[in-house]
């Protein structure tokens, strides 16, 4: 199923500040807009501390935004009553990176899936199916054998536990999955199979997929659009393939350059420019003190997002001048400084 034009999840001018943070310091997370339709796929990427998990918690209603709004099918999440909020959380299911913490070690896998199915109002039952048949069908859908239903979490592998968590989420009858580092800690071959499973579910069930990750390989494989975060704010937004091949933000280029590739010699990270140390990240560019392309004149003031001809956006005052950056070309790094 292709992505629909109908928006399910939407965030507008969303900002989260934690108690005790100074008003002059950047918020933990801020975004002007975020939209996701049925069958759509969107990634939020950035290094640790960029605000990715805070974004997920705000979208789930687990953290109260200090500004802006989150809407589900046009209805504000903040204005939902208890029953509406319960229905929203059934429709938007998180898949967290801590698989071991997501499953009760004393509960058998089949029992956990059945519990989710009952909590979701026994949705998706086919004619003649009882609870046990639903569990077996969900296990089969995520690639687990029927025997897994009788096992405890410690009796199956890490990849199988992640599949069990996905099966339990599907049992609730969601319309969207929010995945926080879903392949963290898994072997490369196992991680690939999990990504293939998520992509198949997106296509076959028409699920919206919001991926939180710092792994650009995972993002490239799973998501059509990407939003890059740095210190809580959006620095670039656009189609994933273009954004990671020819980034317009120096931070996105640095992030892409840091990814090791098989058979390719190690690439030294960009060195900050001579002007980088003079940039104040509180009033100027937040990435300025680390930026290879920083100029004291252009980076001293905070830049709004700039709309580009291809529909993407970038937060960099020098982006129109720099043009697309080749993150794999050492000559770019030398020219930057």
PyMOL commands that set and color helices and strands:
alter all, ss='L'
color gray80, all
select helices_A, chain A and resi 52-59+82-91+99-102+109-119+131-141+146-150+153-155+158-171+188-205+216-222+240-245+250-257+276-278+288-290+296-299+319-322+330-336
alter helices_A, ss='H'
color red, helices_A
select strands_A, chain A and resi 7-16+29-37+41-45+67-72+75-76+92-95+176-180+208-213+225-230+233-239+306-307+313-314
alter strands_A, ss='S'
color yellow, strands_A
deselect
rebuild
show_as cartoon
